[in-house]
């Protein structure tokens, strides 16, 4: 199911590209909405375990998820 997460510290296209390059191999296509505030990251999340992994990996590259 597609899910959208609000994340902090995303400020520009370089941030969006870092997220995509770092995580698309593990999570598939990722969309980053730079026009929302806070910024939104949308991707296909099949289960709770994958969601938790995504949140951890986002945090590891500097972008904490603040709400789903």
C-alpha positions in Angstrom: 0.0 0.0 0.0 1.2 3.5 -0.8 2.0 5.5 2.3 3.1 9.1 2.8 5.4 10.1 5.7 6.1 13.6 6.9 9.8 14.1 7.4 12.1 16.8 8.9 15.4 18.2 7.5 14.4 17.8 3.9 15.1 21.2 2.3 16.0 20.8 -1.3 16.5 18.7 -4.4 19.8 17.4 -3.1 18.1 16.0 0.0 15.4 14.4 -2.2 18.1 12.8 -4.4 20.0 11.5 -1.3 16.9 9.8 -0.1 16.2 8.2 -3.5 19.8 7.1 -4.2 20.2 5.7 -0.6 16.8 3.9 -0.3 15.3 3.1 -3.7 17.3 -0.2 -4.0 15.6 -1.5 -0.8 12.2 0.2 -1.0 11.4 0.8 -4.7 10.3 4.1 -6.2 10.2 7.0 -3.7 8.5 10.3 -4.3 9.6 13.4 -2.4 7.2 16.3 -2.3 9.3 19.5 -1.8 6.2 21.7 -2.0 4.6 20.6 1.3 5.7 21.7 4.8 6.8 19.5 6.4 8.1 17.7 3.3 6.4 14.4 2.4 7.9 11.2 1.3 5.7 8.6 -0.5 6.4 5.0 -1.2 5.0 1.5 -1.4 5.1 -0.1 2.1 3.9 -3.7 2.2 4.0 -4.3 5.9 4.7 -2.9 9.4 8.3 -4.4 9.5 9.2 -2.7 6.2 7.7 0.6 7.6 9.8 0.4 10.7 12.9 -0.4 8.6 12.2 2.6 6.4 11.9 4.9 9.4 15.2 3.7 10.8 17.0 4.1 7.5 15.6 7.6 6.9 16.9 8.6 10.4 20.3 7.0 9.6 20.7 9.4 6.6 19.5 12.4 8.6 15.8 12.7 7.9 13.6 11.8 10.8 10.0 10.8 10.2 7.7 13.0 12.3 4.4 11.3 11.3 2.9 8.9 8.9 
